């Protein structure tokens, strides 16, 4: 998955992100705006996990959503 594609099509990916990380609010999604670093930070905050764990989860999400 090319993260530029996610950023460019953020509106379509918001539902998938929310399904994966249900604790993220619409406000979080607005702040993230398709930016991978922002997503990692918000996952860390919402779930109380490490940066490494957030990155693992994002990589898994990318694998599941390959085109």
C-alpha positions in Angstrom: 0.0 0.0 0.0 1.3 3.4 -1.0 0.6 5.8 1.9 0.3 8.7 -0.6 -2.7 6.9 -1.9 -4.2 6.7 1.6 -3.6 10.4 2.1 -5.1 11.3 -1.3 -8.2 9.1 -0.6 -8.5 9.7 3.1 -12.3 10.0 3.0 -12.5 6.4 1.6 -10.0 5.1 4.1 -11.6 6.7 7.2 -14.1 3.9 7.5 -11.5 1.2 7.4 -9.3 3.0 9.9 -12.3 3.4 12.2 -13.2 -0.3 11.9 -9.6 -1.2 12.7 -9.1 1.3 15.6 -12.6 1.9 17.0 -11.3 4.2 19.8 -10.3 6.8 17.3 -13.0 9.6 17.1 -14.0 11.6 14.1 -12.0 14.5 15.5 -8.9 12.2 15.6 -9.5 11.2 12.0 -9.8 14.9 11.0 -6.4 15.6 12.7 -4.8 12.6 11.1 -6.0 13.6 7.6 -4.3 10.6 6.0 -0.9 11.3 7.6 0.8 8.0 8.7 2.8 9.7 11.5 -0.3 11.3 12.9 -2.2 8.0 12.7 0.6 6.3 14.7 0.5 9.0 17.3 -3.2 8.9 17.8 -3.2 5.1 18.0 -0.6 5.3 20.7 -2.6 7.9 22.6 -6.0 6.1 22.3 -4.7 2.6 23.1 -1.8 3.4 25.5 0.7 1.4 23.4 4.3 2.0 22.3 5.3 3.6 19.0 6.7 0.2 17.8 3.4 -1.5 18.6 1.5 1.2 16.7 3.8 0.8 13.7 3.2 -3.0 13.8 -0.5 -2.4 13.7 -0.3 0.0 10.9 1.9 -2.4 8.9 -0.7 -5.1 9.4 -3.5 -2.7 8.3 -1.5 -1.9 5.2 -1.1 -5.6 4.4 -4.8 -6.2 4.8 -5.7 -3.3 2.6 -3.4 -3.8 -0.3 -4.9 -3.0 -3.7 
